[in-house]
Amino acid sequence: MTAFTINLNPIVELTDEQFYHLCRVNPDVKFERNAHREIIIMSPTGGETGKRNAKLTTRFCVWNEQTNLGEVFDSSTCFRLPNGGDRSPDVSWIQKERWERLTSEQKEKFPPIAPDFVLELMSPTDSLKETQDKMKEYMDNQVRLGWLMNRKSRRVEIYRQGKPVEVLSNPSQLSGEDVLPGFVLDLRMIWE
């Protein structure tokens, strides 16, 4: 099963609060919304992708606990981007000072902030083009670093602000660069 996009705008345009409520009353459905305010219904991941997502999130959490530089979020977290989109990266991270500027209410709902870092791990049903478009949307909303991992092709696309996308074939590790200082991800657990 793949993602489905529904455009309700000709009939009704959901406010941010209505979209939040839609997500809350349908907890078994994963929704996102793009900049055009179209609702995207995401299919659940399979076991292999879910297992790798959990391992990835754990690696970021361990690094973050050691550095205490920010906050790590899993794929259930939906961020309200500056362009009006509501997106849920597989793993994301926000610098502590930026996160602390948000009010308690903003933190509780869909935080109105673009993460500093995002990671998307493609599952077998994901469309490469749609996922690349999502990565571009993150960059257009001031995400500083993004990784798109395709375990089938063993490729990683690295997205950086103001720079062309870098494509790596079968890399063994990735560096968090200056966005995630000291973070190095061993990719063997993704490729296995």
C-alpha beads as a LAMMPS data file, in Angstrom:
LAMMPS data file: protein, C-alpha beads

192 atoms
191 bonds

1 atom types
1 bond types

-500.0 500.0 xlo xhi
-500.0 500.0 ylo yhi
-500.0 500.0 zlo zhi

Masses

1 110.0

Atoms # bond

1 1 1 0.000 0.000 0.000
2 1 1 1.256 3.473 -0.812
3 1 1 0.363 6.964 0.420
4 1 1 -2.841 8.588 -0.805
5 1 1 -3.323 12.320 -1.281
6 1 1 -6.750 13.869 -0.835
7 1 1 -7.549 17.454 -1.789
8 1 1 -10.504 18.669 0.286
9 1 1 -9.846 22.343 -0.482
10 1 1 -12.587 22.692 -3.113
11 1 1 -15.080 21.555 -0.468
12 1 1 -13.584 22.631 2.843
13 1 1 -10.212 23.938 3.978
14 1 1 -9.329 22.519 7.354
15 1 1 -7.882 24.972 9.832
16 1 1 -4.753 23.931 11.707
17 1 1 -6.899 23.166 14.749
18 1 1 -9.325 21.041 12.685
19 1 1 -6.455 19.107 11.113
20 1 1 -4.990 18.473 14.571
21 1 1 -8.394 17.256 15.768
22 1 1 -8.770 15.007 12.695
23 1 1 -5.464 13.352 13.584
24 1 1 -6.465 12.948 17.247
25 1 1 -9.841 11.325 16.537
26 1 1 -8.208 8.897 14.059
27 1 1 -5.207 7.640 16.056
28 1 1 -4.774 4.548 13.883
29 1 1 -4.251 6.620 10.728
30 1 1 -1.076 8.554 9.984
31 1 1 -1.865 11.856 8.305
32 1 1 0.418 14.501 6.877
33 1 1 -0.428 17.669 4.985
34 1 1 1.661 19.286 2.261
35 1 1 2.097 23.000 1.532
36 1 1 -0.973 22.910 -0.759
37 1 1 -2.982 21.773 2.292
38 1 1 -3.688 18.407 0.661
39 1 1 -4.081 15.592 3.170
40 1 1 -1.715 12.661 2.764
41 1 1 -2.748 9.333 4.263
42 1 1 0.367 7.304 4.967
43 1 1 0.433 3.526 5.049
44 1 1 2.034 1.845 8.060
45 1 1 5.546 0.499 7.620
46 1 1 6.359 -3.179 7.523
47 1 1 8.403 -5.008 10.102
48 1 1 11.821 -4.542 8.501
49 1 1 11.391 -0.786 8.069
50 1 1 9.897 -0.407 11.556
51 1 1 12.805 -2.341 13.084
52 1 1 15.339 -0.101 11.370
53 1 1 13.417 3.069 12.287
54 1 1 13.533 2.016 15.943
55 1 1 17.289 1.381 15.763
56 1 1 17.871 4.745 14.067
57 1 1 15.856 6.649 16.652
58 1 1 17.737 4.863 19.433
59 1 1 21.130 5.896 17.996
60 1 1 20.044 9.540 17.897
61 1 1 18.613 9.374 21.430
62 1 1 21.844 7.929 22.849
63 1 1 23.934 10.638 21.141
64 1 1 21.544 13.351 22.313
65 1 1 21.586 12.127 25.928
66 1 1 25.382 12.327 25.866
67 1 1 25.523 15.811 24.318
68 1 1 22.294 17.351 25.662
69 1 1 22.213 19.652 22.627
70 1 1 18.558 19.313 21.688
71 1 1 15.539 17.058 21.379
72 1 1 15.027 13.905 19.269
73 1 1 11.615 13.018 17.834
74 1 1 10.261 9.795 16.357
75 1 1 8.086 9.246 13.308
76 1 1 4.878 9.880 15.253
77 1 1 5.699 13.565 15.698
78 1 1 4.059 15.949 13.253
79 1 1 5.630 19.396 12.757
80 1 1 3.758 22.394 11.376
81 1 1 6.226 23.814 8.864
82 1 1 6.438 27.530 7.987
83 1 1 4.877 26.817 4.547
84 1 1 1.741 25.430 6.215
85 1 1 2.594 21.778 5.680
86 1 1 2.325 19.271 8.520
87 1 1 5.074 16.669 8.207
88 1 1 6.340 13.686 10.215
89 1 1 9.942 12.695 9.458
90 1 1 11.056 9.209 10.510
91 1 1 13.649 10.774 12.839
92 1 1 14.137 14.449 13.567
93 1 1 16.132 16.661 15.892
94 1 1 15.762 20.252 17.076
95 1 1 18.436 22.349 18.740
96 1 1 17.626 22.878 22.430
97 1 1 17.477 26.705 22.293
98 1 1 15.010 26.650 19.398
99 1 1 12.791 24.055 21.081
100 1 1 12.737 25.993 24.349
101 1 1 11.436 29.120 22.575
102 1 1 8.145 27.344 21.917
103 1 1 5.287 27.665 24.399
104 1 1 4.038 24.639 26.310
105 1 1 0.900 24.581 24.143
106 1 1 2.975 24.681 20.940
107 1 1 5.095 21.768 22.161
108 1 1 2.020 19.759 23.096
109 1 1 0.260 19.912 19.710
110 1 1 1.983 19.928 16.298
111 1 1 5.018 22.116 17.031
112 1 1 5.160 25.101 14.642
113 1 1 8.829 24.653 13.854
114 1 1 11.006 23.054 11.211
115 1 1 13.507 20.603 12.700
116 1 1 17.220 21.273 12.284
117 1 1 17.707 17.691 11.080
118 1 1 15.397 15.155 9.415
119 1 1 15.838 11.576 8.294
120 1 1 13.550 9.651 5.971
121 1 1 14.034 5.887 5.636
122 1 1 12.236 4.642 2.561
123 1 1 9.977 1.654 2.985
124 1 1 9.273 -0.662 0.033
125 1 1 5.969 1.084 -0.737
126 1 1 7.396 4.640 -0.733
127 1 1 7.773 6.528 -3.975
128 1 1 11.299 7.874 -4.467
129 1 1 10.025 11.001 -6.248
130 1 1 7.462 11.786 -3.533
131 1 1 10.045 11.262 -0.795
132 1 1 12.558 13.476 -2.632
133 1 1 9.841 16.138 -2.945
134 1 1 9.255 15.847 0.797
135 1 1 12.991 16.315 1.433
136 1 1 12.969 19.394 -0.796
137 1 1 10.015 20.721 1.183
138 1 1 12.022 20.287 4.387
139 1 1 14.928 22.232 2.890
140 1 1 12.587 24.961 1.630
141 1 1 11.442 25.314 5.248
142 1 1 14.964 25.847 6.614
143 1 1 15.808 22.326 7.774
144 1 1 19.602 22.437 7.907
145 1 1 20.484 18.785 7.190
146 1 1 18.472 15.882 5.831
147 1 1 19.213 12.267 5.009
148 1 1 17.099 10.188 2.650
149 1 1 18.014 6.511 2.977
150 1 1 17.037 3.923 0.409
151 1 1 18.034 0.517 1.733
152 1 1 16.997 -1.326 -1.451
153 1 1 19.520 0.594 -3.569
154 1 1 21.911 1.221 -0.630
155 1 1 21.922 4.907 -1.454
156 1 1 21.794 7.939 0.772
157 1 1 20.874 11.399 -0.430
158 1 1 22.241 14.186 1.750
159 1 1 20.352 17.467 1.722
160 1 1 22.007 20.648 3.012
161 1 1 20.822 24.241 3.034
162 1 1 21.882 26.088 -0.120
163 1 1 23.819 23.154 -1.587
164 1 1 23.099 20.533 -4.250
165 1 1 21.979 17.108 -3.079
166 1 1 24.887 14.736 -2.502
167 1 1 24.246 11.087 -3.389
168 1 1 26.328 8.355 -1.748
169 1 1 26.313 4.727 -2.890
170 1 1 26.641 2.128 -0.152
171 1 1 28.270 4.388 2.469
172 1 1 29.407 2.694 5.672
173 1 1 28.724 5.708 7.886
174 1 1 27.342 9.242 7.921
175 1 1 28.505 12.271 9.858
176 1 1 26.140 14.699 11.526
177 1 1 28.490 17.475 10.415
178 1 1 28.069 20.794 12.229
179 1 1 24.316 20.250 12.719
180 1 1 24.753 17.138 14.910
181 1 1 28.274 17.676 16.316
182 1 1 30.127 14.441 16.977
183 1 1 27.327 12.216 15.698
184 1 1 28.398 9.374 13.402
185 1 1 25.877 6.802 12.203
186 1 1 27.097 3.302 11.365
187 1 1 24.949 2.218 8.421
188 1 1 25.582 -1.529 8.639
189 1 1 22.334 -2.001 10.556
190 1 1 20.441 -0.309 7.717
191 1 1 22.024 -2.323 4.927
192 1 1 21.808 -5.713 6.698

Bonds

1 1 1 2
2 1 2 3
3 1 3 4
4 1 4 5
5 1 5 6
6 1 6 7
7 1 7 8
8 1 8 9
9 1 9 10
10 1 10 11
11 1 11 12
12 1 12 13
13 1 13 14
14 1 14 15
15 1 15 16
16 1 16 17
17 1 17 18
18 1 18 19
19 1 19 20
20 1 20 21
21 1 21 22
22 1 22 23
23 1 23 24
24 1 24 25
25 1 25 26
26 1 26 27
27 1 27 28
28 1 28 29
29 1 29 30
30 1 30 31
31 1 31 32
32 1 32 33
33 1 33 34
34 1 34 35
35 1 35 36
36 1 36 37
37 1 37 38
38 1 38 39
39 1 39 40
40 1 40 41
41 1 41 42
42 1 42 43
43 1 43 44
44 1 44 45
45 1 45 46
46 1 46 47
47 1 47 48
48 1 48 49
49 1 49 50
50 1 50 51
51 1 51 52
52 1 52 53
53 1 53 54
54 1 54 55
55 1 55 56
56 1 56 57
57 1 57 58
58 1 58 59
59 1 59 60
60 1 60 61
61 1 61 62
62 1 62 63
63 1 63 64
64 1 64 65
65 1 65 66
66 1 66 67
67 1 67 68
68 1 68 69
69 1 69 70
70 1 70 71
71 1 71 72
72 1 72 73
73 1 73 74
74 1 74 75
75 1 75 76
76 1 76 77
77 1 77 78
78 1 78 79
79 1 79 80
80 1 80 81
81 1 81 82
82 1 82 83
83 1 83 84
84 1 84 85
85 1 85 86
86 1 86 87
87 1 87 88
88 1 88 89
89 1 89 90
90 1 90 91
91 1 91 92
92 1 92 93
93 1 93 94
94 1 94 95
95 1 95 96
96 1 96 97
97 1 97 98
98 1 98 99
99 1 99 100
100 1 100 101
101 1 101 102
102 1 102 103
103 1 103 104
104 1 104 105
105 1 105 106
106 1 106 107
107 1 107 108
108 1 108 109
109 1 109 110
110 1 110 111
111 1 111 112
112 1 112 113
113 1 113 114
114 1 114 115
115 1 115 116
116 1 116 117
117 1 117 118
118 1 118 119
119 1 119 120
120 1 120 121
121 1 121 122
122 1 122 123
123 1 123 124
124 1 124 125
125 1 125 126
126 1 126 127
127 1 127 128
128 1 128 129
129 1 129 130
130 1 130 131
131 1 131 132
132 1 132 133
133 1 133 134
134 1 134 135
135 1 135 136
136 1 136 137
137 1 137 138
138 1 138 139
139 1 139 140
140 1 140 141
141 1 141 142
142 1 142 143
143 1 143 144
144 1 144 145
145 1 145 146
146 1 146 147
147 1 147 148
148 1 148 149
149 1 149 150
150 1 150 151
151 1 151 152
152 1 152 153
153 1 153 154
154 1 154 155
155 1 155 156
156 1 156 157
157 1 157 158
158 1 158 159
159 1 159 160
160 1 160 161
161 1 161 162
162 1 162 163
163 1 163 164
164 1 164 165
165 1 165 166
166 1 166 167
167 1 167 168
168 1 168 169
169 1 169 170
170 1 170 171
171 1 171 172
172 1 172 173
173 1 173 174
174 1 174 175
175 1 175 176
176 1 176 177
177 1 177 178
178 1 178 179
179 1 179 180
180 1 180 181
181 1 181 182
182 1 182 183
183 1 183 184
184 1 184 185
185 1 185 186
186 1 186 187
187 1 187 188
188 1 188 189
189 1 189 190
190 1 190 191
191 1 191 192
